[in-house]
Amino acid sequence: MPPIEIGPTRPVSAVQVKAIPAENPAKIETAAAAPVKVSAAATVETSDAVKAGSAPVDAERVAQIRHAIQTGTYPVLPTKIADAMIAAGMLLRSAK
């Protein structure tokens, strides 16, 4: 098993943005060189992959969990919560 990396977060460098101004489409400016003014007519097209869809929800299971929480019978296991938090931290720190 590889060692777990625990330490400071990695720094994020500056992002270079290129935009085509509405006044002169042939000229491309970078954000570092000069600020770019975007007109109200500029639109951004998004992919269908990023559009929100409907989430699959099991209404019966939601009702069972809600009832268990209301009656105080929902099991809270600190070890499972801690394991999930550690796993999430490891995923956030892993190289992609």
URUR-V912665 format. One record per backbone hydrogen bond with DSSP energy under -0.5 kcal/mol. NH is the residue of the N-H (numbers start at 0). CO is the residue of the C=O. If there is no record, write none. Layout:
nh->NH co->CO
nh->NH co->CO
//
This chain:
nh->5 co->3
nh->16 co->14
nh->18 co->28
nh->20 co->18
nh->20 co->26
nh->26 co->23
nh->28 co->18
nh->30 co->16
nh->33 co->29
nh->37 co->35
nh->41 co->38
nh->49 co->46
nh->50 co->47
nh->56 co->54
nh->58 co->56
nh->61 co->57
nh->62 co->58
nh->63 co->59
nh->64 co->60
nh->65 co->61
nh->66 co->62
nh->67 co->63
nh->68 co->64
nh->69 co->65
nh->70 co->66
nh->71 co->67
nh->71 co->68
nh->72 co->67
nh->73 co->67
nh->76 co->74
nh->77 co->75
nh->79 co->76
nh->80 co->76
nh->81 co->77
nh->82 co->78
nh->83 co->79
nh->84 co->80
nh->85 co->81
nh->86 co->82
nh->87 co->83
nh->88 co->84
nh->89 co->85
nh->90 co->86
nh->91 co->87
nh->92 co->88
nh->93 co->89
//
